[in-house]
Amino acid sequence: MINFENELKKFRPSLEIEDAEEIIYNQDLDDMADVLVGLFKDAKAEEMGRQTRPRQ
């Protein structure tokens, strides 16, 4: 049987994981809300551009 107390005492975090964690947390990533807001702004700007152009 596994002795979890003993296993936890032996645990050492992987250096690669700590490096990856730092890189991930230091990036400014957009979430879905940011993406949707950008899409709506682009769509609105495109619609406004269509309304202000003279029709041919």
mmCIF entry with sequence, helices, sheets and N, C-alpha, C, O atoms, coordinates in Angstrom:
data_MODEL
# 
_entry.id   MODEL 
# 
_entity.id                         1 
_entity.type                       polymer 
_entity.pdbx_number_of_molecules   1 
# 
_entity_poly.entity_id                      1 
_entity_poly.type                           'polypeptide(L)' 
_entity_poly.nstd_linkage                   no 
_entity_poly.nstd_monomer                   no 
_entity_poly.pdbx_seq_one_letter_code       MINFENELKKFRPSLEIEDAEEIIYNQDLDDMADVLVGLFKDAKAEEMGRQTRPRQ 
_entity_poly.pdbx_seq_one_letter_code_can   MINFENELKKFRPSLEIEDAEEIIYNQDLDDMADVLVGLFKDAKAEEMGRQTRPRQ 
_entity_poly.pdbx_strand_id                 A 
# 
loop_
_entity_poly_seq.entity_id 
_entity_poly_seq.num 
_entity_poly_seq.mon_id 
_entity_poly_seq.hetero 
1 1  MET n 
1 2  ILE n 
1 3  ASN n 
1 4  PHE n 
1 5  GLU n 
1 6  ASN n 
1 7  GLU n 
1 8  LEU n 
1 9  LYS n 
1 10 LYS n 
1 11 PHE n 
1 12 ARG n 
1 13 PRO n 
1 14 SER n 
1 15 LEU n 
1 16 GLU n 
1 17 ILE n 
1 18 GLU n 
1 19 ASP n 
1 20 ALA n 
1 21 GLU n 
1 22 GLU n 
1 23 ILE n 
1 24 ILE n 
1 25 TYR n 
1 26 ASN n 
1 27 GLN n 
1 28 ASP n 
1 29 LEU n 
1 30 ASP n 
1 31 ASP n 
1 32 MET n 
1 33 ALA n 
1 34 ASP n 
1 35 VAL n 
1 36 LEU n 
1 37 VAL n 
1 38 GLY n 
1 39 LEU n 
1 40 PHE n 
1 41 LYS n 
1 42 ASP n 
1 43 ALA n 
1 44 LYS n 
1 45 ALA n 
1 46 GLU n 
1 47 GLU n 
1 48 MET n 
1 49 GLY n 
1 50 ARG n 
1 51 GLN n 
1 52 THR n 
1 53 ARG n 
1 54 PRO n 
1 55 ARG n 
1 56 GLN n 
# 
_struct_asym.id          A 
_struct_asym.entity_id   1 
# 
loop_
_struct_conf.conf_type_id 
_struct_conf.id 
_struct_conf.pdbx_PDB_helix_id 
_struct_conf.beg_label_comp_id 
_struct_conf.beg_label_asym_id 
_struct_conf.beg_label_seq_id 
_struct_conf.pdbx_beg_PDB_ins_code 
_struct_conf.end_label_comp_id 
_struct_conf.end_label_asym_id 
_struct_conf.end_label_seq_id 
_struct_conf.pdbx_end_PDB_ins_code 
_struct_conf.beg_auth_comp_id 
_struct_conf.beg_auth_asym_id 
_struct_conf.beg_auth_seq_id 
_struct_conf.end_auth_comp_id 
_struct_conf.end_auth_asym_id 
_struct_conf.end_auth_seq_id 
_struct_conf.pdbx_PDB_helix_class 
_struct_conf.details 
_struct_conf.pdbx_PDB_helix_length 
HELX_P HELX_P1 AA1 PHE A 4  ? LYS A 10 ? PHE A 4  LYS A 10 1 ? 7  
HELX_P HELX_P2 AA2 LEU A 15 ? TYR A 25 ? LEU A 15 TYR A 25 1 ? 11 
HELX_P HELX_P3 AA3 MET A 32 ? THR A 52 ? MET A 32 THR A 52 1 ? 21 
# 
_struct_conf_type.id          HELX_P 
_struct_conf_type.criteria    ? 
_struct_conf_type.reference   ? 
# 
loop_
_atom_site.group_PDB 
_atom_site.id 
_atom_site.type_symbol 
_atom_site.label_atom_id 
_atom_site.label_alt_id 
_atom_site.label_comp_id 
_atom_site.label_asym_id 
_atom_site.label_entity_id 
_atom_site.label_seq_id 
_atom_site.pdbx_PDB_ins_code 
_atom_site.Cartn_x 
_atom_site.Cartn_y 
_atom_site.Cartn_z 
_atom_site.occupancy 
_atom_site.B_iso_or_equiv 
_atom_site.pdbx_formal_charge 
_atom_site.auth_seq_id 
_atom_site.auth_comp_id 
_atom_site.auth_asym_id 
_atom_site.auth_atom_id 
_atom_site.pdbx_PDB_model_num 
ATOM 1   N N  . MET A 1 1  ? 0.835   -1.183 0.000   1.00 0.00 ? 1  MET A N  1 
ATOM 2   C CA . MET A 1 1  ? 0.000   0.000  0.000   1.00 0.00 ? 1  MET A CA 1 
ATOM 3   C C  . MET A 1 1  ? 0.885   1.254  0.000   1.00 0.00 ? 1  MET A C  1 
ATOM 4   O O  . MET A 1 1  ? 1.996   1.233  0.529   1.00 0.00 ? 1  MET A O  1 
ATOM 5   N N  . ILE A 1 2  ? 0.398   2.320  -0.582  1.00 0.00 ? 2  ILE A N  1 
ATOM 6   C CA . ILE A 1 2  ? 1.171   3.559  -0.680  1.00 0.00 ? 2  ILE A CA 1 
ATOM 7   C C  . ILE A 1 2  ? 1.049   4.353  0.612   1.00 0.00 ? 2  ILE A C  1 
ATOM 8   O O  . ILE A 1 2  ? -0.051  4.563  1.123   1.00 0.00 ? 2  ILE A O  1 
ATOM 9   N N  . ASN A 1 3  ? 2.187   4.790  1.133   1.00 0.00 ? 3  ASN A N  1 
ATOM 10  C CA . ASN A 1 3  ? 2.211   5.645  2.309   1.00 0.00 ? 3  ASN A CA 1 
ATOM 11  C C  . ASN A 1 3  ? 2.269   7.093  1.815   1.00 0.00 ? 3  ASN A C  1 
ATOM 12  O O  . ASN A 1 3  ? 3.336   7.594  1.459   1.00 0.00 ? 3  ASN A O  1 
ATOM 13  N N  . PHE A 1 4  ? 1.114   7.755  1.796   1.00 0.00 ? 4  PHE A N  1 
ATOM 14  C CA . PHE A 1 4  ? 1.026   9.092  1.225   1.00 0.00 ? 4  PHE A CA 1 
ATOM 15  C C  . PHE A 1 4  ? 1.844   10.110 2.007   1.00 0.00 ? 4  PHE A C  1 
ATOM 16  O O  . PHE A 1 4  ? 2.421   11.022 1.415   1.00 0.00 ? 4  PHE A O  1 
ATOM 17  N N  . GLU A 1 5  ? 1.900   9.973  3.297   1.00 0.00 ? 5  GLU A N  1 
ATOM 18  C CA . GLU A 1 5  ? 2.696   10.894 4.114   1.00 0.00 ? 5  GLU A CA 1 
ATOM 19  C C  . GLU A 1 5  ? 4.166   10.829 3.693   1.00 0.00 ? 5  GLU A C  1 
ATOM 20  O O  . GLU A 1 5  ? 4.816   11.862 3.530   1.00 0.00 ? 5  GLU A O  1 
ATOM 21  N N  . ASN A 1 6  ? 4.680   9.622  3.521   1.00 0.00 ? 6  ASN A N  1 
ATOM 22  C CA . ASN A 1 6  ? 6.062   9.430  3.120   1.00 0.00 ? 6  ASN A CA 1 
ATOM 23  C C  . ASN A 1 6  ? 6.300   9.964  1.696   1.00 0.00 ? 6  ASN A C  1 
ATOM 24  O O  . ASN A 1 6  ? 7.328   10.583 1.423   1.00 0.00 ? 6  ASN A O  1 
ATOM 25  N N  . GLU A 1 7  ? 5.346   9.719  0.805   1.00 0.00 ? 7  GLU A N  1 
ATOM 26  C CA . GLU A 1 7  ? 5.468   10.200 -0.576  1.00 0.00 ? 7  GLU A CA 1 
ATOM 27  C C  . GLU A 1 7  ? 5.470   11.727 -0.632  1.00 0.00 ? 7  GLU A C  1 
ATOM 28  O O  . GLU A 1 7  ? 6.223   12.316 -1.407  1.00 0.00 ? 7  GLU A O  1 
ATOM 29  N N  . LEU A 1 8  ? 4.638   12.365 0.178   1.00 0.00 ? 8  LEU A N  1 
ATOM 30  C CA . LEU A 1 8  ? 4.603   13.829 0.206   1.00 0.00 ? 8  LEU A CA 1 
ATOM 31  C C  . LEU A 1 8  ? 5.906   14.414 0.726   1.00 0.00 ? 8  LEU A C  1 
ATOM 32  O O  . LEU A 1 8  ? 6.337   15.471 0.265   1.00 0.00 ? 8  LEU A O  1 
ATOM 33  N N  . LYS A 1 9  ? 6.536   13.744 1.677   1.00 0.00 ? 9  LYS A N  1 
ATOM 34  C CA . LYS A 1 9  ? 7.824   14.205 2.198   1.00 0.00 ? 9  LYS A CA 1 
ATOM 35  C C  . LYS A 1 9  ? 8.903   14.137 1.120   1.00 0.00 ? 9  LYS A C  1 
ATOM 36  O O  . LYS A 1 9  ? 9.806   14.973 1.096   1.00 0.00 ? 9  LYS A O  1 
ATOM 37  N N  . LYS A 1 10 ? 8.818   13.151 0.228   1.00 0.00 ? 10 LYS A N  1 
ATOM 38  C CA . LYS A 1 10 ? 9.827   12.967 -0.822  1.00 0.00 ? 10 LYS A CA 1 
ATOM 39  C C  . LYS A 1 10 ? 9.574   13.860 -2.044  1.00 0.00 ? 10 LYS A C  1 
ATOM 40  O O  . LYS A 1 10 ? 10.438  13.982 -2.913  1.00 0.00 ? 10 LYS A O  1 
ATOM 41  N N  . PHE A 1 11 ? 8.409   14.474 -2.108  1.00 0.00 ? 11 PHE A N  1 
ATOM 42  C CA . PHE A 1 11 ? 8.033   15.237 -3.299  1.00 0.00 ? 11 PHE A CA 1 
ATOM 43  C C  . PHE A 1 11 ? 8.952   16.428 -3.530  1.00 0.00 ? 11 PHE A C  1 
ATOM 44  O O  . PHE A 1 11 ? 9.224   17.197 -2.608  1.00 0.00 ? 11 PHE A O  1 
ATOM 45  N N  . ARG A 1 12 ? 9.429   16.581 -4.756  1.00 0.00 ? 12 ARG A N  1 
ATOM 46  C CA . ARG A 1 12 ? 10.201  17.738 -5.205  1.00 0.00 ? 12 ARG A CA 1 
ATOM 47  C C  . ARG A 1 12 ? 9.615   18.192 -6.529  1.00 0.00 ? 12 ARG A C  1 
ATOM 48  O O  . ARG A 1 12 ? 9.571   17.412 -7.480  1.00 0.00 ? 12 ARG A O  1 
ATOM 49  N N  . PRO A 1 13 ? 9.156   19.456 -6.613  1.00 0.00 ? 13 PRO A N  1 
ATOM 50  C CA . PRO A 1 13 ? 8.564   19.917 -7.867  1.00 0.00 ? 13 PRO A CA 1 
ATOM 51  C C  . PRO A 1 13 ? 9.589   19.896 -9.008  1.00 0.00 ? 13 PRO A C  1 
ATOM 52  O O  . PRO A 1 13 ? 10.779  20.132 -8.800  1.00 0.00 ? 13 PRO A O  1 
ATOM 53  N N  . SER A 1 14 ? 9.112   19.618 -10.171 1.00 0.00 ? 14 SER A N  1 
ATOM 54  C CA . SER A 1 14 ? 9.967   19.595 -11.355 1.00 0.00 ? 14 SER A CA 1 
ATOM 55  C C  . SER A 1 14 ? 10.371  21.018 -11.721 1.00 0.00 ? 14 SER A C  1 
ATOM 56  O O  . SER A 1 14 ? 9.532   21.919 -11.715 1.00 0.00 ? 14 SER A O  1 
ATOM 57  N N  . LEU A 1 15 ? 11.629  21.228 -12.035 1.00 0.00 ? 15 LEU A N  1 
ATOM 58  C CA . LEU A 1 15 ? 12.094  22.564 -12.413 1.00 0.00 ? 15 LEU A CA 1 
ATOM 59  C C  . LEU A 1 15 ? 11.451  23.029 -13.709 1.00 0.00 ? 15 LEU A C  1 
ATOM 60  O O  . LEU A 1 15 ? 11.176  24.218 -13.872 1.00 0.00 ? 15 LEU A O  1 
ATOM 61  N N  . GLU A 1 16 ? 11.208  22.104 -14.635 1.00 0.00 ? 16 GLU A N  1 
ATOM 62  C CA . GLU A 1 16 ? 10.577  22.479 -15.897 1.00 0.00 ? 16 GLU A CA 1 
ATOM 63  C C  . GLU A 1 16 ? 9.163   23.018 -15.664 1.00 0.00 ? 16 GLU A C  1 
ATOM 64  O O  . GLU A 1 16 ? 8.727   23.955 -16.332 1.00 0.00 ? 16 GLU A O  1 
ATOM 65  N N  . ILE A 1 17 ? 8.468   22.422 -14.724 1.00 0.00 ? 17 ILE A N  1 
ATOM 66  C CA . ILE A 1 17 ? 7.111   22.874 -14.410 1.00 0.00 ? 17 ILE A CA 1 
ATOM 67  C C  . ILE A 1 17 ? 7.148   24.281 -13.825 1.00 0.00 ? 17 ILE A C  1 
ATOM 68  O O  . ILE A 1 17 ? 6.332   25.127 -14.191 1.00 0.00 ? 17 ILE A O  1 
ATOM 69  N N  . GLU A 1 18 ? 8.088   24.534 -12.918 1.00 0.00 ? 18 GLU A N  1 
ATOM 70  C CA . GLU A 1 18 ? 8.187   25.874 -12.328 1.00 0.00 ? 18 GLU A CA 1 
ATOM 71  C C  . GLU A 1 18 ? 8.537   26.904 -13.393 1.00 0.00 ? 18 GLU A C  1 
ATOM 72  O O  . GLU A 1 18 ? 7.995   28.009 -13.375 1.00 0.00 ? 18 GLU A O  1 
ATOM 73  N N  . ASP A 1 19 ? 9.431   26.567 -14.321 1.00 0.00 ? 19 ASP A N  1 
ATOM 74  C CA . ASP A 1 19 ? 9.779   27.487 -15.406 1.00 0.00 ? 19 ASP A CA 1 
ATOM 75  C C  . ASP A 1 19 ? 8.575   27.742 -16.298 1.00 0.00 ? 19 ASP A C  1 
ATOM 76  O O  . ASP A 1 19 ? 8.307   28.882 -16.677 1.00 0.00 ? 19 ASP A O  1 
ATOM 77  N N  . ALA A 1 20 ? 7.853   26.687 -16.632 1.00 0.00 ? 20 ALA A N  1 
ATOM 78  C CA . ALA A 1 20 ? 6.665   26.827 -17.478 1.00 0.00 ? 20 ALA A CA 1 
ATOM 79  C C  . ALA A 1 20 ? 5.609   27.674 -16.776 1.00 0.00 ? 20 ALA A C  1 
ATOM 80  O O  . ALA A 1 20 ? 4.959   28.511 -17.403 1.00 0.00 ? 20 ALA A O  1 
ATOM 81  N N  . GLU A 1 21 ? 5.441   27.457 -15.490 1.00 0.00 ? 21 GLU A N  1 
ATOM 82  C CA . GLU A 1 21 ? 4.455   28.218 -14.728 1.00 0.00 ? 21 GLU A CA 1 
ATOM 83  C C  . GLU A 1 21 ? 4.776   29.711 -14.780 1.00 0.00 ? 21 GLU A C  1 
ATOM 84  O O  . GLU A 1 21 ? 3.882   30.534 -14.981 1.00 0.00 ? 21 GLU A O  1 
ATOM 85  N N  . GLU A 1 22 ? 6.029   30.054 -14.603 1.00 0.00 ? 22 GLU A N  1 
ATOM 86  C CA . GLU A 1 22 ? 6.434   31.465 -14.643 1.00 0.00 ? 22 GLU A CA 1 
ATOM 87  C C  . GLU A 1 22 ? 6.171   32.073 -16.018 1.00 0.00 ? 22 GLU A C  1 
ATOM 88  O O  . GLU A 1 22 ? 5.683   33.199 -16.121 1.00 0.00 ? 22 GLU A O  1 
ATOM 89  N N  . ILE A 1 23 ? 6.489   31.340 -17.054 1.00 0.00 ? 23 ILE A N  1 
ATOM 90  C CA . ILE A 1 23 ? 6.272   31.834 -18.422 1.00 0.00 ? 23 ILE A CA 1 
ATOM 91  C C  . ILE A 1 23 ? 4.781   32.037 -18.685 1.00 0.00 ? 23 ILE A C  1 
ATOM 92  O O  . ILE A 1 23 ? 4.374   33.047 -19.259 1.00 0.00 ? 23 ILE A O  1 
ATOM 93  N N  . ILE A 1 24 ? 3.978   31.073 -18.261 1.00 0.00 ? 24 ILE A N  1 
ATOM 94  C CA . ILE A 1 24 ? 2.531   31.157 -18.499 1.00 0.00 ? 24 ILE A CA 1 
ATOM 95  C C  . ILE A 1 24 ? 1.917   32.322 -17.745 1.00 0.00 ? 24 ILE A C  1 
ATOM 96  O O  . ILE A 1 24 ? 1.122   33.073 -18.309 1.00 0.00 ? 24 ILE A O  1 
ATOM 97  N N  . TYR A 1 25 ? 2.272   32.483 -16.478 1.00 0.00 ? 25 TYR A N  1 
ATOM 98  C CA . TYR A 1 25 ? 1.683   33.562 -15.686 1.00 0.00 ? 25 TYR A CA 1 
ATOM 99  C C  . TYR A 1 25 ? 2.154   34.942 -16.128 1.00 0.00 ? 25 TYR A C  1 
ATOM 100 O O  . TYR A 1 25 ? 1.455   35.926 -15.891 1.00 0.00 ? 25 TYR A O  1 
ATOM 101 N N  . ASN A 1 26 ? 3.309   35.040 -16.757 1.00 0.00 ? 26 ASN A N  1 
ATOM 102 C CA . ASN A 1 26 ? 3.825   36.338 -17.193 1.00 0.00 ? 26 ASN A CA 1 
ATOM 103 C C  . ASN A 1 26 ? 3.306   36.753 -18.553 1.00 0.00 ? 26 ASN A C  1 
ATOM 104 O O  . ASN A 1 26 ? 3.619   37.854 -19.008 1.00 0.00 ? 26 ASN A O  1 
ATOM 105 N N  . GLN A 1 27 ? 2.527   35.921 -19.219 1.00 0.00 ? 27 GLN A N  1 
ATOM 106 C CA . GLN A 1 27 ? 1.958   36.280 -20.509 1.00 0.00 ? 27 GLN A CA 1 
ATOM 107 C C  . GLN A 1 27 ? 0.612   36.947 -20.291 1.00 0.00 ? 27 GLN A C  1 
ATOM 108 O O  . GLN A 1 27 ? -0.157  36.562 -19.411 1.00 0.00 ? 27 GLN A O  1 
ATOM 109 N N  . ASP A 1 28 ? 0.344   37.949 -21.107 1.00 0.00 ? 28 ASP A N  1 
ATOM 110 C CA . ASP A 1 28 ? -0.951  38.626 -21.040 1.00 0.00 ? 28 ASP A CA 1 
ATOM 111 C C  . ASP A 1 28 ? -1.834  38.019 -22.131 1.00 0.00 ? 28 ASP A C  1 
ATOM 112 O O  . ASP A 1 28 ? -1.815  38.456 -23.281 1.00 0.00 ? 28 ASP A O  1 
ATOM 113 N N  . LEU A 1 29 ? -2.600  37.012 -21.745 1.00 0.00 ? 29 LEU A N  1 
ATOM 114 C CA . LEU A 1 29 ? -3.432  36.306 -22.709 1.00 0.00 ? 29 LEU A CA 1 
ATOM 115 C C  . LEU A 1 29 ? -4.859  36.835 -22.654 1.00 0.00 ? 29 LEU A C  1 
ATOM 116 O O  . LEU A 1 29 ? -5.371  37.181 -21.589 1.00 0.00 ? 29 LEU A O  1 
ATOM 117 N N  . ASP A 1 30 ? -5.487  36.889 -23.824 1.00 0.00 ? 30 ASP A N  1 
ATOM 118 C CA . ASP A 1 30 ? -6.890  37.279 -23.882 1.00 0.00 ? 30 ASP A CA 1 
ATOM 119 C C  . ASP A 1 30 ? -7.757  36.094 -23.489 1.00 0.00 ? 30 ASP A C  1 
ATOM 120 O O  . ASP A 1 30 ? -7.469  34.953 -23.851 1.00 0.00 ? 30 ASP A O  1 
ATOM 121 N N  . ASP A 1 31 ? -8.820  36.373 -22.745 1.00 0.00 ? 31 ASP A N  1 
ATOM 122 C CA . ASP A 1 31 ? -9.773  35.317 -22.478 1.00 0.00 ? 31 ASP A CA 1 
ATOM 123 C C  . ASP A 1 31 ? -10.924 35.461 -23.481 1.00 0.00 ? 31 ASP A C  1 
ATOM 124 O O  . ASP A 1 31 ? -10.911 36.371 -24.311 1.00 0.00 ? 31 ASP A O  1 
ATOM 125 N N  . MET A 1 32 ? -11.891 34.594 -23.411 1.00 0.00 ? 32 MET A N  1 
ATOM 126 C CA . MET A 1 32 ? -12.982 34.605 -24.387 1.00 0.00 ? 32 MET A CA 1 
ATOM 127 C C  . MET A 1 32 ? -13.755 35.916 -24.357 1.00 0.00 ? 32 MET A C  1 
ATOM 128 O O  . MET A 1 32 ? -14.216 36.380 -25.399 1.00 0.00 ? 32 MET A O  1 
ATOM 129 N N  . ALA A 1 33 ? -13.905 36.515 -23.192 1.00 0.00 ? 33 ALA A N  1 
ATOM 130 C CA . ALA A 1 33 ? -14.625 37.791 -23.105 1.00 0.00 ? 33 ALA A CA 1 
ATOM 131 C C  . ALA A 1 33 ? -13.883 38.869 -23.895 1.00 0.00 ? 33 ALA A C  1 
ATOM 132 O O  . ALA A 1 33 ? -14.515 39.656 -24.600 1.00 0.00 ? 33 ALA A O  1 
ATOM 133 N N  . ASP A 1 34 ? -12.563 38.919 -23.790 1.00 0.00 ? 34 ASP A N  1 
ATOM 134 C CA . ASP A 1 34 ? -11.774 39.891 -24.539 1.00 0.00 ? 34 ASP A CA 1 
ATOM 135 C C  . ASP A 1 34 ? -11.906 39.662 -26.043 1.00 0.00 ? 34 ASP A C  1 
ATOM 136 O O  . ASP A 1 34 ? -12.017 40.614 -26.816 1.00 0.00 ? 34 ASP A O  1 
ATOM 137 N N  . VAL A 1 35 ? -11.892 38.399 -26.448 1.00 0.00 ? 35 VAL A N  1 
ATOM 138 C CA . VAL A 1 35 ? -12.023 38.064 -27.866 1.00 0.00 ? 35 VAL A CA 1 
ATOM 139 C C  . VAL A 1 35 ? -13.386 38.498 -28.391 1.00 0.00 ? 35 VAL A C  1 
ATOM 140 O O  . VAL A 1 35 ? -13.481 39.084 -29.469 1.00 0.00 ? 35 VAL A O  1 
ATOM 141 N N  . LEU A 1 36 ? -14.441 38.212 -27.629 1.00 0.00 ? 36 LEU A N  1 
ATOM 142 C CA . LEU A 1 36 ? -15.784 38.587 -28.063 1.00 0.00 ? 36 LEU A CA 1 
ATOM 143 C C  . LEU A 1 36 ? -15.961 40.100 -28.133 1.00 0.00 ? 36 LEU A C  1 
ATOM 144 O O  . LEU A 1 36 ? -16.578 40.607 -29.069 1.00 0.00 ? 36 LEU A O  1 
ATOM 145 N N  . VAL A 1 37 ? -15.430 40.820 -27.160 1.00 0.00 ? 37 VAL A N  1 
ATOM 146 C CA . VAL A 1 37 ? -15.515 42.290 -27.184 1.00 0.00 ? 37 VAL A CA 1 
ATOM 147 C C  . VAL A 1 37 ? -14.820 42.825 -28.432 1.00 0.00 ? 37 VAL A C  1 
ATOM 148 O O  . VAL A 1 37 ? -15.339 43.727 -29.091 1.00 0.00 ? 37 VAL A O  1 
ATOM 149 N N  . GLY A 1 38 ? -13.657 42.281 -28.759 1.00 0.00 ? 38 GLY A N  1 
ATOM 150 C CA . GLY A 1 38 ? -12.949 42.703 -29.967 1.00 0.00 ? 38 GLY A CA 1 
ATOM 151 C C  . GLY A 1 38 ? -13.735 42.411 -31.230 1.00 0.00 ? 38 GLY A C  1 
ATOM 152 O O  . GLY A 1 38 ? -13.773 43.236 -32.142 1.00 0.00 ? 38 GLY A O  1 
ATOM 153 N N  . LEU A 1 39 ? -14.363 41.246 -31.292 1.00 0.00 ? 39 LEU A N  1 
ATOM 154 C CA . LEU A 1 39 ? -15.175 40.900 -32.464 1.00 0.00 ? 39 LEU A CA 1 
ATOM 155 C C  . LEU A 1 39 ? -16.363 41.844 -32.614 1.00 0.00 ? 39 LEU A C  1 
ATOM 156 O O  . LEU A 1 39 ? -16.670 42.294 -33.718 1.00 0.00 ? 39 LEU A O  1 
ATOM 157 N N  . PHE A 1 40 ? -17.034 42.142 -31.493 1.00 0.00 ? 40 PHE A N  1 
ATOM 158 C CA . PHE A 1 40 ? -18.171 43.059 -31.557 1.00 0.00 ? 40 PHE A CA 1 
ATOM 159 C C  . PHE A 1 40 ? -17.746 44.457 -31.982 1.00 0.00 ? 40 PHE A C  1 
ATOM 160 O O  . PHE A 1 40 ? -18.446 45.107 -32.759 1.00 0.00 ? 40 PHE A O  1 
ATOM 161 N N  . LYS A 1 41 ? -16.608 44.926 -31.483 1.00 0.00 ? 41 LYS A N  1 
ATOM 162 C CA . LYS A 1 41 ? -16.110 46.249 -31.880 1.00 0.00 ? 41 LYS A CA 1 
ATOM 163 C C  . LYS A 1 41 ? -15.798 46.282 -33.367 1.00 0.00 ? 41 LYS A C  1 
ATOM 164 O O  . LYS A 1 41 ? -16.145 47.240 -34.056 1.00 0.00 ? 41 LYS A O  1 
ATOM 165 N N  . ASP A 1 42 ? -15.141 45.233 -33.865 1.00 0.00 ? 42 ASP A N  1 
ATOM 166 C CA . ASP A 1 42 ? -14.820 45.160 -35.292 1.00 0.00 ? 42 ASP A CA 1 
ATOM 167 C C  . ASP A 1 42 ? -16.086 45.130 -36.136 1.00 0.00 ? 42 ASP A C  1 
ATOM 168 O O  . ASP A 1 42 ? -16.163 45.807 -37.161 1.00 0.00 ? 42 ASP A O  1 
ATOM 169 N N  . ALA A 1 43 ? -17.077 44.353 -35.715 1.00 0.00 ? 43 ALA A N  1 
ATOM 170 C CA . ALA A 1 43 ? -18.331 44.257 -36.459 1.00 0.00 ? 43 ALA A CA 1 
ATOM 171 C C  . ALA A 1 43 ? -19.060 45.593 -36.463 1.00 0.00 ? 43 ALA A C  1 
ATOM 172 O O  . ALA A 1 43 ? -19.619 45.998 -37.482 1.00 0.00 ? 43 ALA A O  1 
ATOM 173 N N  . LYS A 1 44 ? -19.052 46.275 -35.325 1.00 0.00 ? 44 LYS A N  1 
ATOM 174 C CA . LYS A 1 44 ? -19.726 47.572 -35.240 1.00 0.00 ? 44 LYS A CA 1 
ATOM 175 C C  . LYS A 1 44 ? -19.020 48.600 -36.127 1.00 0.00 ? 44 LYS A C  1 
ATOM 176 O O  . LYS A 1 44 ? -19.672 49.383 -36.819 1.00 0.00 ? 44 LYS A O  1 
ATOM 177 N N  . ALA A 1 45 ? -17.690 48.592 -36.102 1.00 0.00 ? 45 ALA A N  1 
ATOM 178 C CA . ALA A 1 45 ? -16.935 49.531 -36.935 1.00 0.00 ? 45 ALA A CA 1 
ATOM 179 C C  . ALA A 1 45 ? -17.186 49.254 -38.416 1.00 0.00 ? 45 ALA A C  1 
ATOM 180 O O  . ALA A 1 45 ? -17.309 50.182 -39.215 1.00 0.00 ? 45 ALA A O  1 
ATOM 181 N N  . GLU A 1 46 ? -17.261 47.982 -38.772 1.00 0.00 ? 46 GLU A N  1 
ATOM 182 C CA . GLU A 1 46 ? -17.533 47.622 -40.162 1.00 0.00 ? 46 GLU A CA 1 
ATOM 183 C C  . GLU A 1 46 ? -18.933 48.079 -40.571 1.00 0.00 ? 46 GLU A C  1 
ATOM 184 O O  . GLU A 1 46 ? -19.129 48.589 -41.674 1.00 0.00 ? 46 GLU A O  1 
ATOM 185 N N  . GLU A 1 47 ? -19.893 47.894 -39.685 1.00 0.00 ? 47 GLU A N  1 
ATOM 186 C CA . GLU A 1 47 ? -21.273 48.311 -39.970 1.00 0.00 ? 47 GLU A CA 1 
ATOM 187 C C  . GLU A 1 47 ? -21.354 49.832 -40.099 1.00 0.00 ? 47 GLU A C  1 
ATOM 188 O O  . GLU A 1 47 ? -22.046 50.346 -40.977 1.00 0.00 ? 47 GLU A O  1 
ATOM 189 N N  . MET A 1 48 ? -20.650 50.546 -39.228 1.00 0.00 ? 48 MET A N  1 
ATOM 190 C CA . MET A 1 48 ? -20.644 52.018 -39.305 1.00 0.00 ? 48 MET A CA 1 
ATOM 191 C C  . MET A 1 48 ? -20.009 52.473 -40.609 1.00 0.00 ? 48 MET A C  1 
ATOM 192 O O  . MET A 1 48 ? -20.462 53.446 -41.212 1.00 0.00 ? 48 MET A O  1 
ATOM 193 N N  . GLY A 1 49 ? -18.974 51.786 -41.046 1.00 0.00 ? 49 GLY A N  1 
ATOM 194 C CA . GLY A 1 49 ? -18.326 52.129 -42.312 1.00 0.00 ? 49 GLY A CA 1 
ATOM 195 C C  . GLY A 1 49 ? -19.255 51.935 -43.490 1.00 0.00 ? 49 GLY A C  1 
ATOM 196 O O  . GLY A 1 49 ? -19.219 52.717 -44.439 1.00 0.00 ? 49 GLY A O  1 
ATOM 197 N N  . ARG A 1 50 ? -20.078 50.917 -43.448 1.00 0.00 ? 50 ARG A N  1 
ATOM 198 C CA . ARG A 1 50 ? -21.040 50.666 -44.516 1.00 0.00 ? 50 ARG A CA 1 
ATOM 199 C C  . ARG A 1 50 ? -22.107 51.754 -44.548 1.00 0.00 ? 50 ARG A C  1 
ATOM 200 O O  . ARG A 1 50 ? -22.549 52.159 -45.623 1.00 0.00 ? 50 ARG A O  1 
ATOM 201 N N  . GLN A 1 51 ? -22.521 52.226 -43.380 1.00 0.00 ? 51 GLN A N  1 
ATOM 202 C CA . GLN A 1 51 ? -23.590 53.225 -43.309 1.00 0.00 ? 51 GLN A CA 1 
ATOM 203 C C  . GLN A 1 51 ? -23.108 54.601 -43.764 1.00 0.00 ? 51 GLN A C  1 
ATOM 204 O O  . GLN A 1 51 ? -23.908 55.386 -44.275 1.00 0.00 ? 51 GLN A O  1 
ATOM 205 N N  . THR A 1 52 ? -21.836 54.911 -43.593 1.00 0.00 ? 52 THR A N  1 
ATOM 206 C CA . THR A 1 52 ? -21.356 56.249 -43.949 1.00 0.00 ? 52 THR A CA 1 
ATOM 207 C C  . THR A 1 52 ? -20.873 56.328 -45.391 1.00 0.00 ? 52 THR A C  1 
ATOM 208 O O  . THR A 1 52 ? -20.704 57.428 -45.916 1.00 0.00 ? 52 THR A O  1 
ATOM 209 N N  . ARG A 1 53 ? -20.647 55.192 -46.046 1.00 0.00 ? 53 ARG A N  1 
ATOM 210 C CA . ARG A 1 53 ? -20.222 55.220 -47.456 1.00 0.00 ? 53 ARG A CA 1 
ATOM 211 C C  . ARG A 1 53 ? -21.393 55.495 -48.356 1.00 0.00 ? 53 ARG A C  1 
ATOM 212 O O  . ARG A 1 53 ? -22.494 54.997 -48.120 1.00 0.00 ? 53 ARG A O  1 
ATOM 213 N N  . PRO A 1 54 ? -21.168 56.290 -49.397 1.00 0.00 ? 54 PRO A N  1 
ATOM 214 C CA . PRO A 1 54 ? -22.259 56.509 -50.361 1.00 0.00 ? 54 PRO A CA 1 
ATOM 215 C C  . PRO A 1 54 ? -22.548 55.223 -51.132 1.00 0.00 ? 54 PRO A C  1 
ATOM 216 O O  . PRO A 1 54 ? -21.637 54.477 -51.491 1.00 0.00 ? 54 PRO A O  1 
ATOM 217 N N  . ARG A 1 55 ? -23.807 54.987 -51.371 1.00 0.00 ? 55 ARG A N  1 
ATOM 218 C CA . ARG A 1 55 ? -24.190 53.789 -52.122 1.00 0.00 ? 55 ARG A CA 1 
ATOM 219 C C  . ARG A 1 55 ? -23.947 54.013 -53.601 1.00 0.00 ? 55 ARG A C  1 
ATOM 220 O O  . ARG A 1 55 ? -24.106 55.114 -54.127 1.00 0.00 ? 55 ARG A O  1 
ATOM 221 N N  . GLN A 1 56 ? -23.560 52.942 -54.243 1.00 0.00 ? 56 GLN A N  1 
ATOM 222 C CA . GLN A 1 56 ? -23.279 53.068 -55.686 1.00 0.00 ? 56 GLN A CA 1 
ATOM 223 C C  . GLN A 1 56 ? -24.345 52.413 -56.499 1.00 0.00 ? 56 GLN A C  1 
ATOM 224 O O  . GLN A 1 56 ? -24.276 52.420 -57.728 1.00 0.00 ? 56 GLN A O  1 
# 
